[in-house]
Structures are given as structure tokens and as C-alpha cells.
Amino acid sequence: MVSVRVTIKESSELDEPTLEHILDLGQGCLDCLHDLEALIRKYESVGSRARRAWDRMGWEKEKIADIRQRVISNTSLLSSFNISLTR
């Protein structure tokens, strides 16, 4: 994220608060993706022959619901930010 921060600050005409806002949004997206990746890795070992076990576990429904909500939230925040930039 450090290289992204430097690149954005060097090549952008945005003011400092706006830069910080977009970097915070990006960090939120990155955190969500890391959590999703960790969950996927946790269940990779289940294998395709154990489909029933996979279904029984239910992918830790609370965790999936949390990550899904965070994806929706991050998408909405990025969309709102984009709209505010184009106005």
C-alpha cells in the first residue's frame, strides 16, 4: 500500500484530504480481500470429493455474511467517491 500511496500523491492533482480518503477506501478493500483469501485457503484442503462436508460446514455463514457486507459497503463507498470526483 506504501507504493500506491506514493504513486497517487505524486501523480494526482487531488487535495490532501481527498487523497487520504481514497487511500483509506483502498485499504478497506485490501483488508476485505485478505480476509476472503484467508477463508478460501482455509477451505481449499476440503477437496472436491468432500462436497457434502463442504455443504455441512456452510462456509462459516457469519464470516461469509460479514465479508459479503464489507464487499458491498466498499463497493458503495468507492462508487460514491467516484461520483463525488466527477461532479
KOLDO-108476 format. One record per atom (N, C-alpha, C): atom name; residue in one letter; y, x, z. Coordinates in pm, whole numbers, plus 50000, padded with zeros to 5 digits. Example, Ala and Ser with C-alpha at 12.3 -4.5 7.8 and 13.67 -1.06 7.14 Angstrom:
<pts>
<pt><a>N</a><r>A</r><v>49431</v><u>51319</u><w>50780</w></pt>
<pt><a>CA</a><r>A</r><v>49550</v><u>51230</u><w>50780</w></pt>
<pt><a>C</a><r>A</r><v>49670</v><u>51320</u><w>50780</w></pt>
<pt><a>N</a><r>S</r><v>49775</v><u>51285</u><w>50708</w></pt>
<pt><a>CA</a><r>S</r><v>49894</v><u>51367</u><w>50714</w></pt>
<pt><a>C</a><r>S</r><v>50003</v><u>51290</u><w>50787</w></pt>
</pts>
This chain:
<pts>
<pt><a>N</a><r>M</r><v>49881</v><u>50083</u><w>50000</w></pt>
<pt><a>CA</a><r>M</r><v>50000</v><u>50000</u><w>50000</w></pt>
<pt><a>C</a><r>M</r><v>50125</v><u>50087</u><w>50000</w></pt>
<pt><a>N</a><r>V</r><v>50113</v><u>50211</u><w>50046</w></pt>
<pt><a>CA</a><r>V</r><v>50228</v><u>50301</u><w>50050</w></pt>
<pt><a>C</a><r>V</r><v>50278</v><u>50330</u><w>49909</w></pt>
<pt><a>N</a><r>S</r><v>50186</v><u>50356</u><w>49815</w></pt>
<pt><a>CA</a><r>S</r><v>50229</v><u>50385</u><w>49678</w></pt>
<pt><a>C</a><r>S</r><v>50293</v><u>50264</u><w>49613</w></pt>
<pt><a>N</a><r>V</r><v>50245</v><u>50145</u><w>49644</w></pt>
<pt><a>CA</a><r>V</r><v>50305</v><u>50022</u><w>49592</w></pt>
<pt><a>C</a><r>V</r><v>50447</v><u>50008</u><w>49647</w></pt>
<pt><a>N</a><r>R</r><v>50462</v><u>50034</u><w>49775</w></pt>
<pt><a>CA</a><r>R</r><v>50594</v><u>50025</u><w>49840</w></pt>
<pt><a>C</a><r>R</r><v>50693</v><u>50120</u><w>49772</w></pt>
<pt><a>N</a><r>V</r><v>50652</v><u>50243</u><w>49748</w></pt>
<pt><a>CA</a><r>V</r><v>50740</v><u>50342</u><w>49685</w></pt>
<pt><a>C</a><r>V</r><v>50772</v><u>50301</u><w>49543</w></pt>
<pt><a>N</a><r>T</r><v>50673</v><u>50258</u><w>49466</w></pt>
<pt><a>CA</a><r>T</r><v>50693</v><u>50219</u><w>49327</w></pt>
<pt><a>C</a><r>T</r><v>50789</v><u>50101</u><w>49317</w></pt>
<pt><a>N</a><r>I</r><v>50771</v><u>50001</u><w>49402</w></pt>
<pt><a>CA</a><r>I</r><v>50857</v><u>49884</u><w>49397</w></pt>
<pt><a>C</a><r>I</r><v>51000</v><u>49922</u><w>49433</w></pt>
<pt><a>N</a><r>K</r><v>51016</v><u>50002</u><w>49536</w></pt>
<pt><a>CA</a><r>K</r><v>51151</v><u>50040</u><w>49578</w></pt>
<pt><a>C</a><r>K</r><v>51221</v><u>50126</u><w>49473</w></pt>
<pt><a>N</a><r>E</r><v>51147</v><u>50211</u><w>49405</w></pt>
<pt><a>CA</a><r>E</r><v>51209</v><u>50300</u><w>49305</w></pt>
<pt><a>C</a><r>E</r><v>51243</v><u>50228</u><w>49175</w></pt>
<pt><a>N</a><r>S</r><v>51164</v><u>50128</u><w>49139</w></pt>
<pt><a>CA</a><r>S</r><v>51183</v><u>50065</u><w>49009</w></pt>
<pt><a>C</a><r>S</r><v>51245</v><u>49926</u><w>49016</w></pt>
<pt><a>N</a><r>S</r><v>51286</v><u>49884</u><w>49132</w></pt>
<pt><a>CA</a><r>S</r><v>51333</v><u>49747</u><w>49148</w></pt>
<pt><a>C</a><r>S</r><v>51484</v><u>49742</u><w>49171</w></pt>
<pt><a>N</a><r>E</r><v>51541</v><u>49633</u><w>49124</w></pt>
<pt><a>CA</a><r>E</r><v>51683</v><u>49606</u><w>49148</w></pt>
<pt><a>C</a><r>E</r><v>51700</v><u>49503</u><w>49259</w></pt>
<pt><a>N</a><r>L</r><v>51593</v><u>49473</u><w>49329</w></pt>
<pt><a>CA</a><r>L</r><v>51598</v><u>49374</u><w>49436</w></pt>
<pt><a>C</a><r>L</r><v>51659</v><u>49434</u><w>49562</w></pt>
<pt><a>N</a><r>D</r><v>51718</v><u>49349</u><w>49643</w></pt>
<pt><a>CA</a><r>D</r><v>51775</v><u>49397</u><w>49768</w></pt>
<pt><a>C</a><r>D</r><v>51664</v><u>49424</u><w>49870</w></pt>
<pt><a>N</a><r>E</r><v>51699</v><u>49495</u><w>49977</w></pt>
<pt><a>CA</a><r>E</r><v>51600</v><u>49539</u><w>50076</w></pt>
<pt><a>C</a><r>E</r><v>51523</v><u>49424</u><w>50141</w></pt>
<pt><a>N</a><r>P</r><v>51588</v><u>49315</u><w>50185</w></pt>
<pt><a>CA</a><r>P</r><v>51510</v><u>49205</u><w>50244</w></pt>
<pt><a>C</a><r>P</r><v>51411</v><u>49143</u><w>50146</w></pt>
<pt><a>N</a><r>T</r><v>51450</v><u>49133</u><w>50020</w></pt>
<pt><a>CA</a><r>T</r><v>51360</v><u>49076</u><w>49920</w></pt>
<pt><a>C</a><r>T</r><v>51241</v><u>49169</u><w>49896</w></pt>
<pt><a>N</a><r>L</r><v>51267</v><u>49299</u><w>49891</w></pt>
<pt><a>CA</a><r>L</r><v>51159</v><u>49397</u><w>49876</w></pt>
<pt><a>C</a><r>L</r><v>51061</v><u>49389</u><w>49992</w></pt>
<pt><a>N</a><r>E</r><v>51113</v><u>49381</u><w>50112</w></pt>
<pt><a>CA</a><r>E</r><v>51027</v><u>49372</u><w>50229</w></pt>
<pt><a>C</a><r>E</r><v>50945</v><u>49243</u><w>50227</w></pt>
<pt><a>N</a><r>H</r><v>51005</v><u>49136</u><w>50180</w></pt>
<pt><a>CA</a><r>H</r><v>50934</v><u>49007</u><w>50173</w></pt>
<pt><a>C</a><r>H</r><v>50817</v><u>49017</u><w>50076</w></pt>
<pt><a>N</a><r>I</r><v>50839</v><u>49072</u><w>49959</w></pt>
<pt><a>CA</a><r>I</r><v>50730</v><u>49081</u><w>49862</w></pt>
<pt><a>C</a><r>I</r><v>50622</v><u>49178</u><w>49909</w></pt>
<pt><a>N</a><r>L</r><v>50661</v><u>49283</u><w>49978</w></pt>
<pt><a>CA</a><r>L</r><v>50561</v><u>49375</u><w>50031</w></pt>
<pt><a>C</a><r>L</r><v>50479</v><u>49310</u><w>50142</w></pt>
<pt><a>N</a><r>D</r><v>50542</v><u>49227</u><w>50224</w></pt>
<pt><a>CA</a><r>D</r><v>50469</v><u>49153</u><w>50327</w></pt>
<pt><a>C</a><r>D</r><v>50370</v><u>49054</u><w>50264</w></pt>
<pt><a>N</a><r>L</r><v>50415</v><u>48988</u><w>50158</w></pt>
<pt><a>CA</a><r>L</r><v>50327</v><u>48895</u><w>50087</w></pt>
<pt><a>C</a><r>L</r><v>50207</v><u>48971</u><w>50029</w></pt>
<pt><a>N</a><r>G</r><v>50234</v><u>49084</u><w>49970</w></pt>
<pt><a>CA</a><r>G</r><v>50126</v><u>49166</u><w>49913</w></pt>
<pt><a>C</a><r>G</r><v>50028</v><u>49212</u><w>50018</w></pt>
<pt><a>N</a><r>Q</r><v>50079</v><u>49251</u><w>50135</w></pt>
<pt><a>CA</a><r>Q</r><v>49991</v><u>49294</u><w>50244</w></pt>
<pt><a>C</a><r>Q</r><v>49904</v><u>49179</u><w>50292</w></pt>
<pt><a>N</a><r>G</r><v>49960</v><u>49060</u><w>50298</w></pt>
<pt><a>CA</a><r>G</r><v>49882</v><u>48942</u><w>50337</w></pt>
<pt><a>C</a><r>G</r><v>49768</v><u>48915</u><w>50240</w></pt>
<pt><a>N</a><r>C</r><v>49797</v><u>48929</u><w>50111</w></pt>
<pt><a>CA</a><r>C</r><v>49694</v><u>48911</u><w>50009</w></pt>
<pt><a>C</a><r>C</r><v>49585</v><u>49017</u><w>50022</w></pt>
<pt><a>N</a><r>L</r><v>49628</v><u>49141</u><w>50041</w></pt>
<pt><a>CA</a><r>L</r><v>49534</v><u>49251</u><w>50054</w></pt>
<pt><a>C</a><r>L</r><v>49444</v><u>49233</u><w>50176</w></pt>
<pt><a>N</a><r>D</r><v>49501</v><u>49192</u><w>50288</w></pt>
<pt><a>CA</a><r>D</r><v>49421</v><u>49168</u><w>50409</w></pt>
<pt><a>C</a><r>D</r><v>49317</v><u>49060</u><w>50386</w></pt>
<pt><a>N</a><r>C</r><v>49357</v><u>48954</u><w>50318</w></pt>
<pt><a>CA</a><r>C</r><v>49266</v><u>48844</u><w>50288</w></pt>
<pt><a>C</a><r>C</r><v>49151</v><u>48892</u><w>50198</w></pt>
<pt><a>N</a><r>L</r><v>49183</v><u>48971</u><w>50098</w></pt>
<pt><a>CA</a><r>L</r><v>49079</v><u>49023</u><w>50008</w></pt>
<pt><a>C</a><r>L</r><v>48983</v><u>49117</u><w>50081</w></pt>
<pt><a>N</a><r>H</r><v>49034</v><u>49197</u><w>50173</w></pt>
<pt><a>CA</a><r>H</r><v>48947</v><u>49285</u><w>50252</w></pt>
<pt><a>C</a><r>H</r><v>48851</v><u>49204</u><w>50339</w></pt>
<pt><a>N</a><r>D</r><v>48901</v><u>49097</u><w>50399</w></pt>
<pt><a>CA</a><r>D</r><v>48815</v><u>49012</u><w>50481</w></pt>
<pt><a>C</a><r>D</r><v>48708</v><u>48944</u><w>50397</w></pt>
<pt><a>N</a><r>L</r><v>48745</v><u>48898</u><w>50280</w></pt>
<pt><a>CA</a><r>L</r><v>48649</v><u>48835</u><w>50190</w></pt>
<pt><a>C</a><r>L</r><v>48544</v><u>48936</u><w>50144</w></pt>
<pt><a>N</a><r>E</r><v>48587</v><u>49055</u><w>50110</w></pt>
<pt><a>CA</a><r>E</r><v>48494</v><u>49161</u><w>50069</w></pt>
<pt><a>C</a><r>E</r><v>48395</v><u>49194</u><w>50181</w></pt>
<pt><a>N</a><r>A</r><v>48443</v><u>49202</u><w>50303</w></pt>
<pt><a>CA</a><r>A</r><v>48355</v><u>49231</u><w>50417</w></pt>
<pt><a>C</a><r>A</r><v>48251</v><u>49121</u><w>50434</w></pt>
<pt><a>N</a><r>L</r><v>48291</v><u>48997</u><w>50417</w></pt>
<pt><a>CA</a><r>L</r><v>48198</v><u>48885</u><w>50429</w></pt>
<pt><a>C</a><r>L</r><v>48094</v><u>48888</u><w>50317</w></pt>
<pt><a>N</a><r>I</r><v>48138</v><u>48919</u><w>50197</w></pt>
<pt><a>CA</a><r>I</r><v>48044</v><u>48928</u><w>50084</w></pt>
<pt><a>C</a><r>I</r><v>47944</v><u>49040</u><w>50107</w></pt>
<pt><a>N</a><r>R</r><v>47990</v><u>49155</u><w>50153</w></pt>
<pt><a>CA</a><r>R</r><v>47900</v><u>49268</u><w>50181</w></pt>
<pt><a>C</a><r>R</r><v>47799</v><u>49232</u><w>50289</w></pt>
<pt><a>N</a><r>K</r><v>47842</v><u>49154</u><w>50386</w></pt>
<pt><a>CA</a><r>K</r><v>47754</v><u>49114</u><w>50495</w></pt>
<pt><a>C</a><r>K</r><v>47634</v><u>49036</u><w>50442</w></pt>
<pt><a>N</a><r>Y</r><v>47657</v><u>48954</u><w>50340</w></pt>
<pt><a>CA</a><r>Y</r><v>47552</v><u>48869</u><w>50288</w></pt>
<pt><a>C</a><r>Y</r><v>47485</v><u>48923</u><w>50162</w></pt>
<pt><a>N</a><r>E</r><v>47525</v><u>49039</u><w>50113</w></pt>
<pt><a>CA</a><r>E</r><v>47461</v><u>49097</u><w>49995</w></pt>
<pt><a>C</a><r>E</r><v>47314</v><u>49124</u><w>50018</w></pt>
<pt><a>N</a><r>S</r><v>47278</v><u>49162</u><w>50138</w></pt>
<pt><a>CA</a><r>S</r><v>47140</v><u>49200</u><w>50166</w></pt>
<pt><a>C</a><r>S</r><v>47044</v><u>49081</u><w>50170</w></pt>
<pt><a>N</a><r>V</r><v>47097</v><u>48962</u><w>50167</w></pt>
<pt><a>CA</a><r>V</r><v>47011</v><u>48843</u><w>50172</w></pt>
<pt><a>C</a><r>V</r><v>46921</v><u>48837</u><w>50050</w></pt>
<pt><a>N</a><r>G</r><v>46973</v><u>48870</u><w>49932</w></pt>
<pt><a>CA</a><r>G</r><v>46892</v><u>48873</u><w>49811</w></pt>
<pt><a>C</a><r>G</r><v>46872</v><u>48736</u><w>49751</w></pt>
<pt><a>N</a><r>S</r><v>46836</v><u>48732</u><w>49625</w></pt>
<pt><a>CA</a><r>S</r><v>46823</v><u>48605</u><w>49553</w></pt>
<pt><a>C</a><r>S</r><v>46697</v><u>48527</u><w>49591</w></pt>
<pt><a>N</a><r>R</r><v>46594</v><u>48596</u><w>49639</w></pt>
<pt><a>CA</a><r>R</r><v>46470</v><u>48526</u><w>49675</w></pt>
<pt><a>C</a><r>R</r><v>46485</v><u>48449</u><w>49806</w></pt>
<pt><a>N</a><r>A</r><v>46585</v><u>48480</u><w>49880</w></pt>
<pt><a>CA</a><r>A</r><v>46605</v><u>48414</u><w>50009</w></pt>
<pt><a>C</a><r>A</r><v>46714</v><u>48308</u><w>50001</w></pt>
<pt><a>N</a><r>R</r><v>46718</v><u>48236</u><w>49892</w></pt>
<pt><a>CA</a><r>R</r><v>46823</v><u>48137</u><w>49870</w></pt>
<pt><a>C</a><r>R</r><v>46828</v><u>48032</u><w>49982</w></pt>
<pt><a>N</a><r>R</r><v>46715</v><u>47988</u><w>50029</w></pt>
<pt><a>CA</a><r>R</r><v>46713</v><u>47886</u><w>50135</w></pt>
<pt><a>C</a><r>R</r><v>46777</v><u>47939</u><w>50263</w></pt>
<pt><a>N</a><r>A</r><v>46745</v><u>48064</u><w>50297</w></pt>
<pt><a>CA</a><r>A</r><v>46806</v><u>48123</u><w>50417</w></pt>
<pt><a>C</a><r>A</r><v>46957</v><u>48130</u><w>50400</w></pt>
<pt><a>N</a><r>W</r><v>46999</v><u>48166</u><w>50280</w></pt>
<pt><a>CA</a><r>W</r><v>47143</v><u>48173</u><w>50249</w></pt>
<pt><a>C</a><r>W</r><v>47208</v><u>48037</u><w>50273</w></pt>
<pt><a>N</a><r>D</r><v>47144</v><u>47933</u><w>50220</w></pt>
<pt><a>CA</a><r>D</r><v>47197</v><u>47798</u><w>50236</w></pt>
<pt><a>C</a><r>D</r><v>47200</v><u>47756</u><w>50383</w></pt>
<pt><a>N</a><r>R</r><v>47097</v><u>47793</u><w>50460</w></pt>
<pt><a>CA</a><r>R</r><v>47093</v><u>47756</u><w>50601</w></pt>
<pt><a>C</a><r>R</r><v>47206</v><u>47823</u><w>50679</w></pt>
<pt><a>N</a><r>M</r><v>47235</v><u>47948</u><w>50644</w></pt>
<pt><a>CA</a><r>M</r><v>47341</v><u>48018</u><w>50715</w></pt>
<pt><a>C</a><r>M</r><v>47477</v><u>47957</u><w>50687</w></pt>
<pt><a>N</a><r>G</r><v>47491</v><u>47899</u><w>50571</w></pt>
<pt><a>CA</a><r>G</r><v>47614</v><u>47829</u><w>50538</w></pt>
<pt><a>C</a><r>G</r><v>47736</v><u>47919</u><w>50525</w></pt>
<pt><a>N</a><r>W</r><v>47712</v><u>48048</u><w>50506</w></pt>
<pt><a>CA</a><r>W</r><v>47823</v><u>48143</u><w>50484</w></pt>
<pt><a>C</a><r>W</r><v>47924</v><u>48137</u><w>50597</w></pt>
<pt><a>N</a><r>E</r><v>47879</v><u>48116</u><w>50718</w></pt>
<pt><a>CA</a><r>E</r><v>47970</v><u>48110</u><w>50832</w></pt>
<pt><a>C</a><r>E</r><v>48089</v><u>48020</u><w>50799</w></pt>
<pt><a>N</a><r>K</r><v>48066</v><u>47894</u><w>50797</w></pt>
<pt><a>CA</a><r>K</r><v>48162</v><u>47796</u><w>50746</w></pt>
<pt><a>C</a><r>K</r><v>48304</v><u>47812</u><w>50801</w></pt>
<pt><a>N</a><r>E</r><v>48316</v><u>47848</u><w>50927</w></pt>
<pt><a>CA</a><r>E</r><v>48451</v><u>47864</u><w>50983</w></pt>
<pt><a>C</a><r>E</r><v>48522</v><u>47981</u><w>50917</w></pt>
<pt><a>N</a><r>K</r><v>48447</v><u>48091</u><w>50895</w></pt>
<pt><a>CA</a><r>K</r><v>48509</v><u>48209</u><w>50833</w></pt>
<pt><a>C</a><r>K</r><v>48550</v><u>48179</u><w>50690</w></pt>
<pt><a>N</a><r>I</r><v>48464</v><u>48112</u><w>50618</w></pt>
<pt><a>CA</a><r>I</r><v>48495</v><u>48078</u><w>50479</w></pt>
<pt><a>C</a><r>I</r><v>48614</v><u>47984</u><w>50474</w></pt>
<pt><a>N</a><r>A</r><v>48619</v><u>47888</u><w>50562</w></pt>
<pt><a>CA</a><r>A</r><v>48732</v><u>47794</u><w>50565</w></pt>
<pt><a>C</a><r>A</r><v>48862</v><u>47868</u><w>50595</w></pt>
<pt><a>N</a><r>D</r><v>48856</v><u>47965</u><w>50687</w></pt>
<pt><a>CA</a><r>D</r><v>48974</v><u>48044</u><w>50720</w></pt>
<pt><a>C</a><r>D</r><v>49020</v><u>48127</u><w>50600</w></pt>
<pt><a>N</a><r>I</r><v>48928</v><u>48194</u><w>50536</w></pt>
<pt><a>CA</a><r>I</r><v>48964</v><u>48277</u><w>50420</w></pt>
<pt><a>C</a><r>I</r><v>49016</v><u>48189</u><w>50307</w></pt>
<pt><a>N</a><r>R</r><v>48951</v><u>48077</u><w>50285</w></pt>
<pt><a>CA</a><r>R</r><v>48997</v><u>47984</u><w>50180</w></pt>
<pt><a>C</a><r>R</r><v>49140</v><u>47938</u><w>50207</w></pt>
<pt><a>N</a><r>Q</r><v>49168</v><u>47904</u><w>50331</w></pt>
<pt><a>CA</a><r>Q</r><v>49303</v><u>47860</u><w>50367</w></pt>
<pt><a>C</a><r>Q</r><v>49404</v><u>47972</u><w>50348</w></pt>
<pt><a>N</a><r>R</r><v>49364</v><u>48094</u><w>50380</w></pt>
<pt><a>CA</a><r>R</r><v>49454</v><u>48209</u><w>50362</w></pt>
<pt><a>C</a><r>R</r><v>49480</v><u>48236</u><w>50215</w></pt>
<pt><a>N</a><r>V</r><v>49379</v><u>48220</u><w>50129</w></pt>
<pt><a>CA</a><r>V</r><v>49398</v><u>48236</u><w>49985</w></pt>
<pt><a>C</a><r>V</r><v>49497</v><u>48132</u><w>49933</w></pt>
<pt><a>N</a><r>I</r><v>49478</v><u>48008</u><w>49975</w></pt>
<pt><a>CA</a><r>I</r><v>49568</v><u>47900</u><w>49934</w></pt>
<pt><a>C</a><r>I</r><v>49710</v><u>47929</u><w>49982</w></pt>
<pt><a>N</a><r>S</r><v>49722</v><u>47970</u><w>50107</w></pt>
<pt><a>CA</a><r>S</r><v>49853</v><u>47999</u><w>50164</w></pt>
<pt><a>C</a><r>S</r><v>49921</v><u>48114</u><w>50091</w></pt>
<pt><a>N</a><r>N</r><v>49847</v><u>48223</u><w>50069</w></pt>
<pt><a>CA</a><r>N</r><v>49905</v><u>48337</u><w>49997</w></pt>
<pt><a>C</a><r>N</r><v>49946</v><u>48301</u><w>49855</w></pt>
<pt><a>N</a><r>T</r><v>49865</v><u>48221</u><w>49788</w></pt>
<pt><a>CA</a><r>T</r><v>49899</v><u>48178</u><w>49652</w></pt>
<pt><a>C</a><r>T</r><v>50026</v><u>48095</u><w>49653</w></pt>
<pt><a>N</a><r>S</r><v>50039</v><u>48004</u><w>49748</w></pt>
<pt><a>CA</a><r>S</r><v>50159</v><u>47922</u><w>49759</w></pt>
<pt><a>C</a><r>S</r><v>50282</v><u>48006</u><w>49790</w></pt>
<pt><a>N</a><r>L</r><v>50268</v><u>48101</u><w>49882</w></pt>
<pt><a>CA</a><r>L</r><v>50381</v><u>48188</u><w>49916</w></pt>
<pt><a>C</a><r>L</r><v>50425</v><u>48273</u><w>49797</w></pt>
<pt><a>N</a><r>L</r><v>50329</v><u>48327</u><w>49723</w></pt>
<pt><a>CA</a><r>L</r><v>50363</v><u>48407</u><w>49605</w></pt>
<pt><a>C</a><r>L</r><v>50430</v><u>48321</u><w>49498</w></pt>
<pt><a>N</a><r>S</r><v>50380</v><u>48201</u><w>49481</w></pt>
<pt><a>CA</a><r>S</r><v>50440</v><u>48109</u><w>49384</w></pt>
<pt><a>C</a><r>S</r><v>50583</v><u>48075</u><w>49422</w></pt>
<pt><a>N</a><r>S</r><v>50605</v><u>48044</u><w>49548</w></pt>
<pt><a>CA</a><r>S</r><v>50740</v><u>48013</u><w>49596</w></pt>
<pt><a>C</a><r>S</r><v>50833</v><u>48132</u><w>49580</w></pt>
<pt><a>N</a><r>F</r><v>50783</v><u>48249</u><w>49610</w></pt>
<pt><a>CA</a><r>F</r><v>50862</v><u>48369</u><w>49595</w></pt>
<pt><a>C</a><r>F</r><v>50900</v><u>48391</u><w>49448</w></pt>
<pt><a>N</a><r>N</r><v>50804</v><u>48373</u><w>49360</w></pt>
<pt><a>CA</a><r>N</r><v>50829</v><u>48388</u><w>49216</w></pt>
<pt><a>C</a><r>N</r><v>50935</v><u>48289</u><w>49169</w></pt>
<pt><a>N</a><r>I</r><v>50925</v><u>48165</u><w>49215</w></pt>
<pt><a>CA</a><r>I</r><v>51024</v><u>48063</u><w>49177</w></pt>
<pt><a>C</a><r>I</r><v>51163</v><u>48103</u><w>49227</w></pt>
<pt><a>N</a><r>S</r><v>51168</v><u>48155</u><w>49349</w></pt>
<pt><a>CA</a><r>S</r><v>51299</v><u>48194</u><w>49404</w></pt>
<pt><a>C</a><r>S</r><v>51360</v><u>48311</u><w>49325</w></pt>
<pt><a>N</a><r>L</r><v>51278</v><u>48397</u><w>49269</w></pt>
<pt><a>CA</a><r>L</r><v>51329</v><u>48509</u><w>49189</w></pt>
<pt><a>C</a><r>L</r><v>51382</v><u>48465</u><w>49053</w></pt>
<pt><a>N</a><r>T</r><v>51319</v><u>48361</u><w>48998</w></pt>
<pt><a>CA</a><r>T</r><v>51359</v><u>48317</u><w>48864</w></pt>
<pt><a>C</a><r>T</r><v>51481</v><u>48226</u><w>48867</w></pt>
<pt><a>N</a><r>R</r><v>51523</v><u>48182</u><w>48984</w></pt>
<pt><a>CA</a><r>R</r><v>51640</v><u>48095</u><w>48993</w></pt>
<pt><a>C</a><r>R</r><v>51765</v><u>48172</u><w>49006</w></pt>
</pts>
